[in-house]
Amino acid sequence: MIRRALSLYLGLFVLILVVGTFMGAPFTVRLCVEAAAYSLIALGLNIQWGYGGLFNFGVMGFLMVGGFAVTFISMPVNMDFWSSEGPFLLFRVLLAAGVGAGLVMGANRLHRLGASARWHRTAQVGAWILAYIIYRSQIDPAAAYIEAEAGYVGGLGLPVLLGWIFGGVLAAGIAYIIGKICLGLRTDYLAIATIGISEIIRALIKNMDWLTRGTLTVSPVPWPVPKPQDLQELGMETAASFIYARGAYLIVVILVVLVVLFLIQRAYGGPWGRMMRAIRDNHIAAASMGKNVKARQIEIFVFGSVLIGIGGAILTSFSQILDPGGYQPIHHTFLIWVMVIVGGAGNNFGAIFGGVFIFIVWSLSANVSQAMFVSLSGMFESWGWGAIPDVESRSLQMRVFVLGLVITLALRYTPQGLIPEVIRRHGDEETKKATPKQA
């Protein structure tokens, strides 16, 4: 298995060199940065599905949360907002939300005071309705005022790396709430629930113009390292500035991936990892052994979401723009599932390989397809058949075809992934120790 993994990674390295030869160093370094970020996201999904067997189809929502988080933390302070009545209005919104939460929590505890089931349910419904009215009575005028006077709240002007951390923390908080509600559902119901929650998150980020600017987008999002423009101001040539700036960004992302990989490998190789595998393979047997299955599933769901949130923050920082309209399920959910499936669920090195390899295939398929269509179009014209129409749109559609072809071949010939999970059994270790003595 080790030899196979080394061979695959060597082939991936050769592929990157070939891409660099034909596409140039600036494009290749950019490709590697995004591929490294996607490998981190694939690690997060691998924790949830490969370790815990949890079908999270709401990856896009956590990516958007990470993107918003780094924007909120690292963008410059908007003095138009802080010098207005906006902060006071938002404080009133928080008070209204606290009052509403108190009403709901109080209604949920009425049964402890001896209330009948009927009155308990009635109080819960009434509390939710009243909490909604109180909250909307404050948020609507506050949002209208902020949008009219300041545009949006703005950022905090803090370091970008803090924004990445906050992206993971915010994703963890949302994942905990989702886990408390949805975990324990059957696998297919969990998948449907996470899809719905992802769409809710996208709708909120897209329409909360007072906080995220919505479809107006936020840019330019700062970098944790000097940007190409900064190097150009120091006298560096344009091409070299892109190579060095993106190269520095790539080093930072690789360090993050390596630290995460080290921690995950240590955790998964110990008692915690064995417990997670036991819950994944047979949660009923694990529960009978005294394990709190739902608590452990929430734990692993939160851990995976942290990595997805950080990956989303890294991608938003690198692209320097938060555009809620640019998030699409096929690109930010399905593509990541393909990375884990092709790479190998339950194997961290497989997830990293799948993240880098699939992203490179996805990114290059449009360019390769366009070159192929242009060549065929010229050939057809010389034969009198006419040119191929809409070459660019057809090339983009070929990305989906290539992705489907890759996953079909992977499932046909390597259903466990290119670098599958290595399962060690207690009997295997005993056999290895006994073999020399028997010889």
C-alpha positions as CSV (number, residue, x, y, z in Angstrom):
1,M,0.0,0.0,0.0
2,I,2.9,2.4,0.8
3,R,4.5,1.7,-2.5
4,R,1.2,2.3,-4.3
5,A,0.7,5.6,-2.5
6,L,4.3,6.7,-3.3
7,S,3.8,5.9,-7.0
8,L,0.6,7.8,-7.2
9,Y,2.1,10.9,-5.5
10,L,5.1,10.7,-7.8
11,G,2.8,10.6,-10.8
12,L,0.9,13.6,-9.4
13,F,4.2,15.5,-9.0
14,V,5.0,14.7,-12.7
15,L,1.6,15.9,-13.7
16,I,2.1,19.2,-12.0
17,L,5.5,19.6,-13.7
18,V,3.9,18.9,-17.1
19,V,1.2,21.5,-16.3
20,G,3.9,24.0,-15.4
21,T,5.7,23.4,-18.6
22,F,2.7,24.0,-20.8
23,M,0.7,26.6,-18.8
24,G,3.5,28.5,-17.1
25,A,4.6,29.0,-13.5
26,P,2.1,31.7,-12.4
27,F,-0.9,29.6,-13.5
28,T,0.6,26.4,-12.0
29,V,1.3,28.0,-8.6
30,R,-2.2,29.3,-8.5
31,L,-3.5,25.9,-9.3
32,C,-1.5,24.3,-6.5
33,V,-2.7,26.9,-4.0
34,E,-6.4,26.1,-4.7
35,A,-5.7,22.4,-4.9
36,A,-4.0,22.4,-1.5
37,A,-7.0,24.3,-0.1
38,Y,-9.4,21.7,-1.6
39,S,-7.3,18.9,-0.1
40,L,-7.8,20.4,3.3
41,I,-11.6,20.5,2.7
42,A,-11.4,16.9,1.5
43,L,-9.7,16.0,4.8
44,G,-12.6,17.6,6.6
45,L,-15.2,15.6,4.7
46,N,-13.1,12.5,5.0
47,I,-13.3,12.9,8.8
48,Q,-17.0,13.1,8.7
49,W,-17.7,10.3,6.1
50,G,-14.6,8.2,6.1
51,Y,-14.2,8.1,9.9
52,G,-17.8,8.6,11.1
53,G,-19.9,7.5,8.1
54,L,-21.8,10.8,8.2
55,F,-23.3,11.9,4.8
56,N,-22.7,15.7,4.9
57,F,-24.1,17.1,1.6
58,G,-24.0,20.6,3.0
59,V,-20.3,21.2,2.4
60,M,-21.0,24.4,0.4
61,G,-22.7,26.0,3.3
62,F,-19.6,25.6,5.6
63,L,-17.4,26.9,2.8
64,M,-19.5,30.0,2.6
65,V,-19.4,30.4,6.4
66,G,-15.6,30.3,6.2
67,G,-15.5,32.8,3.4
68,F,-17.8,35.2,5.3
69,A,-15.7,34.8,8.5
70,V,-12.4,35.7,6.9
71,T,-14.0,38.7,5.2
72,F,-15.6,39.9,8.4
73,I,-12.3,39.6,10.4
74,S,-9.8,40.8,7.8
75,M,-11.5,43.5,5.8
76,P,-10.7,47.1,6.9
77,V,-12.9,48.8,9.4
78,N,-15.9,50.7,8.0
79,M,-15.9,54.0,9.8
80,D,-19.2,55.0,8.2
81,F,-20.8,52.2,10.2
82,W,-19.1,52.7,13.5
83,S,-19.7,56.5,13.5
84,S,-23.4,56.0,12.9
85,E,-26.2,54.6,15.0
86,G,-25.6,51.1,13.5
87,P,-23.8,49.6,16.4
88,F,-26.5,50.7,18.9
89,L,-29.2,49.3,16.6
90,L,-27.4,45.9,16.3
91,F,-27.1,45.9,20.1
92,R,-30.9,46.1,20.3
93,V,-31.1,43.3,17.8
94,L,-28.9,41.1,20.1
95,L,-31.1,42.0,23.0
96,A,-34.2,41.0,21.0
97,A,-32.6,37.7,20.0
98,G,-31.7,37.1,23.7
99,V,-35.3,37.7,24.8
100,G,-36.6,35.5,22.1
101,A,-34.2,32.7,23.0
102,G,-35.2,33.1,26.6
103,L,-38.9,32.7,25.7
104,V,-38.2,29.6,23.7
105,M,-36.0,28.0,26.4
106,G,-38.6,28.8,29.1
107,A,-41.4,27.3,27.0
108,N,-39.3,24.1,26.5
109,R,-39.1,23.7,30.3
110,L,-42.7,24.1,31.2
111,H,-43.2,20.3,31.4
112,R,-40.9,20.3,34.4
113,L,-43.3,22.6,36.2
114,G,-46.1,20.2,35.7
115,A,-47.7,21.6,32.5
116,S,-49.7,19.1,30.4
117,A,-48.4,18.0,27.0
118,R,-51.1,20.1,25.3
119,W,-50.1,23.3,27.1
120,H,-46.4,22.5,26.6
121,R,-46.8,22.3,22.8
122,T,-49.0,25.4,22.7
123,A,-46.5,27.4,24.7
124,Q,-43.6,26.2,22.5
125,V,-45.4,27.3,19.3
126,G,-46.4,30.6,20.9
127,A,-42.9,31.3,22.1
128,W,-41.4,30.7,18.7
129,I,-44.0,33.1,17.1
130,L,-43.4,35.8,19.7
131,A,-39.6,35.4,19.5
132,Y,-39.8,35.8,15.7
133,I,-41.9,39.0,16.0
134,I,-39.7,40.5,18.6
135,Y,-36.5,39.8,16.5
136,R,-38.0,41.1,13.2
137,S,-39.2,44.3,14.9
138,Q,-35.5,45.1,15.6
139,I,-33.6,43.6,12.7
140,D,-35.6,45.1,9.9
141,P,-35.1,48.8,10.8
142,A,-31.5,48.1,11.7
143,A,-30.7,46.5,8.4
144,A,-32.5,49.2,6.4
145,Y,-30.5,51.9,8.3
146,I,-27.1,50.3,7.9
147,E,-27.6,49.7,4.2
148,A,-28.7,53.3,3.7
149,E,-26.0,55.0,5.9
150,A,-23.0,52.7,5.7
151,G,-23.5,50.2,3.0
152,Y,-22.6,47.3,5.3
153,V,-21.0,46.6,8.6
154,G,-17.5,46.1,7.2
155,G,-14.6,44.2,8.8
156,L,-12.5,44.3,11.9
157,G,-9.1,44.9,10.2
158,L,-7.5,42.0,12.0
159,P,-4.9,39.6,10.6
160,V,-6.0,37.2,7.9
161,L,-4.8,34.1,9.8
162,L,-7.2,35.0,12.6
163,G,-9.9,35.1,10.0
164,W,-9.1,31.5,9.0
165,I,-9.3,30.4,12.6
166,F,-12.6,32.3,13.1
167,G,-13.9,30.5,9.9
168,G,-13.2,27.2,11.6
169,V,-14.7,28.3,14.9
170,L,-17.9,29.7,13.3
171,A,-18.3,26.5,11.2
172,A,-17.9,24.5,14.3
173,G,-20.6,26.4,16.1
174,I,-23.0,25.9,13.2
175,A,-22.1,22.2,12.9
176,Y,-22.8,21.7,16.6
177,I,-26.3,23.1,16.2
178,I,-26.9,21.1,13.1
179,G,-25.6,18.0,14.8
180,K,-27.9,18.4,17.8
181,I,-30.8,18.6,15.4
182,C,-30.0,16.2,12.6
183,L,-27.5,13.6,13.8
184,G,-29.4,10.4,14.8
185,L,-31.4,10.6,11.6
186,R,-31.0,7.7,9.1
187,T,-28.2,8.2,6.5
188,D,-30.4,9.4,3.6
189,Y,-32.4,11.7,5.8
190,L,-29.2,13.2,7.2
191,A,-28.0,13.9,3.6
192,I,-31.3,15.6,2.7
193,A,-31.2,17.7,5.9
194,T,-27.7,18.9,5.3
195,I,-28.6,19.9,1.7
196,G,-31.4,22.0,3.0
197,I,-29.3,23.6,5.7
198,S,-26.6,24.4,3.2
199,E,-29.2,26.2,1.0
200,I,-30.5,28.1,4.1
201,I,-26.9,29.3,4.8
202,R,-26.4,30.4,1.2
203,A,-29.7,32.3,1.2
204,L,-28.8,34.1,4.4
205,I,-25.3,35.1,3.2
206,K,-26.7,36.1,-0.2
207,N,-29.5,38.3,1.2
208,M,-28.0,39.8,4.4
209,D,-26.7,42.8,2.5
210,W,-26.2,44.8,5.8
211,L,-23.7,42.2,7.0
212,T,-22.2,40.5,3.9
213,R,-23.1,43.0,1.0
214,G,-24.8,40.0,-0.6
215,T,-24.5,39.9,-4.4
216,L,-22.7,43.3,-4.4
217,T,-19.6,41.2,-3.2
218,V,-16.8,42.2,-0.9
219,S,-13.3,42.8,-2.3
220,P,-10.3,42.9,-2.2
221,V,-10.0,40.5,0.7
222,P,-6.4,40.7,2.2
223,W,-3.8,38.0,2.0
224,P,-1.7,36.6,4.9
225,V,1.4,37.3,2.7
226,P,2.4,40.2,0.4
227,K,0.2,40.3,-2.7
228,P,1.6,40.6,-6.2
229,Q,0.7,44.3,-6.3
230,D,2.8,44.8,-3.2
231,L,5.9,43.2,-4.8
232,Q,5.3,45.1,-8.0
233,E,5.5,48.4,-6.0
234,L,8.9,47.3,-4.8
235,G,10.1,47.0,-8.4
236,M,9.6,43.3,-9.1
237,E,8.4,42.3,-12.6
238,T,4.8,41.3,-13.1
239,A,5.3,37.6,-13.8
240,A,7.9,37.2,-11.0
241,S,5.6,39.0,-8.5
242,F,2.8,36.5,-9.2
243,I,5.1,33.6,-8.8
244,Y,6.7,34.7,-5.5
245,A,3.4,36.0,-3.9
246,R,1.5,32.9,-4.8
247,G,4.4,30.7,-3.9
248,A,4.5,32.3,-0.4
249,Y,0.7,31.8,-0.1
250,L,1.2,28.1,-1.2
251,I,3.8,27.6,1.6
252,V,1.4,28.9,4.2
253,V,-1.4,26.6,3.0
254,I,0.9,23.6,2.8
255,L,2.0,24.2,6.4
256,V,-1.7,24.3,7.5
257,V,-2.4,21.0,5.7
258,L,0.7,19.4,7.2
259,V,-0.2,20.4,10.8
260,V,-3.8,19.2,10.3
261,L,-2.6,15.9,8.8
262,F,-0.2,15.3,11.7
263,L,-2.9,15.9,14.3
264,I,-5.5,13.8,12.5
265,Q,-3.0,10.9,12.0
266,R,-2.1,10.9,15.7
267,A,-5.8,11.0,16.7
268,Y,-7.0,8.4,14.3
269,G,-4.2,6.0,15.1
270,G,-5.1,6.0,18.8
271,P,-8.0,4.9,21.0
272,W,-10.2,7.8,19.7
273,G,-9.8,6.5,16.1
274,R,-10.6,2.9,17.1
275,M,-13.7,4.1,18.8
276,M,-14.8,6.1,15.7
277,R,-14.3,3.2,13.5
278,A,-16.3,1.0,15.8
279,I,-19.2,3.5,15.7
280,R,-19.0,3.8,12.0
281,D,-19.0,0.1,11.3
282,N,-21.7,-0.9,13.9
283,H,-23.1,1.9,16.0
284,I,-25.5,-0.5,17.8
285,A,-22.6,-2.7,19.0
286,A,-20.7,0.5,20.0
287,A,-23.6,1.8,22.0
288,S,-24.0,-1.6,23.7
289,M,-20.4,-1.2,24.9
290,G,-21.3,2.0,26.7
291,K,-20.2,4.6,24.0
292,N,-22.3,7.7,23.6
293,V,-22.8,7.4,19.8
294,K,-24.6,10.7,19.2
295,A,-22.1,12.7,21.2
296,R,-19.2,11.1,19.3
297,Q,-20.9,11.7,16.0
298,I,-21.5,15.4,16.9
299,E,-17.8,15.6,17.8
300,I,-16.6,14.2,14.5
301,F,-19.1,16.3,12.6
302,V,-17.8,19.4,14.3
303,F,-14.1,18.5,13.7
304,G,-14.7,17.9,10.0
305,S,-16.6,21.2,9.7
306,V,-13.8,23.1,11.2
307,L,-11.5,22.0,8.4
308,I,-14.1,22.8,5.8
309,G,-14.6,26.2,7.2
310,I,-10.9,26.9,7.3
311,G,-10.6,25.7,3.7
312,G,-13.4,28.0,2.6
313,A,-11.7,30.9,4.3
314,I,-8.4,30.1,2.5
315,L,-10.2,30.0,-0.9
316,T,-12.0,33.3,-0.3
317,S,-8.7,35.0,0.8
318,F,-6.9,33.7,-2.2
319,S,-9.5,34.8,-4.7
320,Q,-9.8,38.2,-2.8
321,I,-13.5,38.3,-3.2
322,L,-16.6,37.0,-1.4
323,D,-19.3,36.4,-4.0
324,P,-22.2,34.4,-2.6
325,G,-23.5,34.0,-6.2
326,G,-20.3,32.2,-7.2
327,Y,-21.0,29.2,-4.9
328,Q,-22.5,26.3,-6.8
329,P,-23.3,22.8,-5.4
330,I,-21.5,21.0,-8.2
331,H,-18.3,22.9,-7.6
332,H,-18.5,23.2,-3.8
333,T,-20.1,20.0,-2.7
334,F,-20.2,17.3,-5.5
335,L,-16.6,18.0,-6.5
336,I,-15.4,17.5,-3.0
337,W,-17.3,14.3,-2.6
338,V,-15.6,13.0,-5.8
339,M,-12.2,13.9,-4.3
340,V,-12.8,11.8,-1.2
341,I,-14.4,8.9,-3.2
342,V,-11.6,8.8,-5.8
343,G,-8.8,9.3,-3.3
344,G,-10.0,6.8,-0.7
345,A,-12.4,7.3,2.1
346,G,-11.0,6.7,5.5
347,N,-7.4,7.4,4.4
348,N,-6.0,10.9,5.0
349,F,-3.3,10.5,2.3
350,G,-6.0,9.3,-0.1
351,A,-8.1,12.4,0.6
352,I,-5.2,14.7,0.0
353,F,-4.3,13.0,-3.2
354,G,-7.9,13.0,-4.4
355,G,-8.2,16.7,-3.5
356,V,-5.2,17.7,-5.5
357,F,-5.7,15.3,-8.4
358,I,-9.4,15.9,-9.0
359,F,-9.0,19.7,-8.8
360,I,-6.3,19.6,-11.4
361,V,-8.4,17.5,-13.7
362,W,-11.4,19.7,-13.1
363,S,-9.5,22.9,-13.8
364,L,-7.6,21.7,-16.9
365,S,-10.5,19.8,-18.5
366,A,-12.1,23.0,-19.8
367,N,-8.8,24.3,-21.4
368,V,-8.0,20.9,-22.9
369,S,-11.5,20.5,-24.2
370,Q,-11.5,24.0,-25.7
371,A,-8.2,23.3,-27.5
372,M,-9.6,20.0,-28.8
373,F,-12.8,21.7,-30.0
374,V,-10.9,24.5,-31.7
375,S,-8.7,21.9,-33.5
376,L,-11.7,19.9,-34.6
377,S,-13.6,23.0,-35.6
378,G,-10.8,24.0,-37.9
379,M,-10.7,20.5,-39.3
380,F,-14.4,20.4,-40.0
381,E,-14.3,23.8,-41.7
382,S,-11.6,22.6,-44.0
383,W,-13.9,19.6,-44.9
384,G,-16.8,21.9,-45.5
385,W,-18.8,20.7,-42.5
386,G,-18.9,24.1,-40.7
387,A,-17.4,25.2,-37.4
388,I,-18.4,23.9,-34.0
389,P,-20.7,26.5,-32.4
390,D,-20.4,27.8,-28.8
391,V,-16.9,26.3,-28.2
392,E,-16.4,28.0,-24.8
393,S,-19.7,26.8,-23.3
394,R,-19.2,23.3,-24.7
395,S,-15.8,23.3,-23.1
396,L,-17.1,24.2,-19.7
397,Q,-19.8,21.5,-20.0
398,M,-17.0,18.9,-20.7
399,R,-15.7,19.5,-17.2
400,V,-18.8,17.7,-15.9
401,F,-18.4,14.9,-18.4
402,V,-14.7,14.4,-17.5
403,L,-15.6,14.4,-13.8
404,G,-18.3,11.8,-14.3
405,L,-15.9,9.7,-16.4
406,V,-13.2,9.8,-13.7
407,I,-15.6,8.8,-10.9
408,T,-17.1,6.0,-13.0
409,L,-13.7,4.5,-13.8
410,A,-12.6,4.9,-10.1
411,L,-15.7,3.1,-8.8
412,R,-15.4,0.4,-11.5
413,Y,-11.7,-0.5,-10.9
414,T,-10.9,0.9,-7.4
415,P,-14.2,1.1,-5.5
416,Q,-12.3,1.7,-2.2
417,G,-10.4,4.6,-3.7
418,L,-6.9,4.9,-5.2
419,I,-5.4,4.9,-1.7
420,P,-8.0,3.0,0.3
421,E,-8.2,2.8,4.1
422,V,-5.7,0.5,5.8
423,I,-7.5,-1.8,8.2
424,R,-5.3,-3.3,10.9
425,R,-6.7,-6.2,13.0
426,H,-5.4,-7.5,16.2
427,G,-5.0,-11.0,14.8
428,D,-2.8,-9.7,12.0
429,E,-0.3,-8.3,14.5
430,E,-0.3,-11.6,16.4
431,T,0.4,-13.5,13.1
432,K,3.3,-11.2,12.3
433,K,4.9,-11.8,15.7
434,A,4.4,-15.5,15.5
435,T,5.7,-16.1,12.0
436,P,9.5,-15.7,12.8
437,K,9.2,-18.1,15.7
438,Q,7.5,-20.7,13.6
439,A,10.1,-20.3,10.9
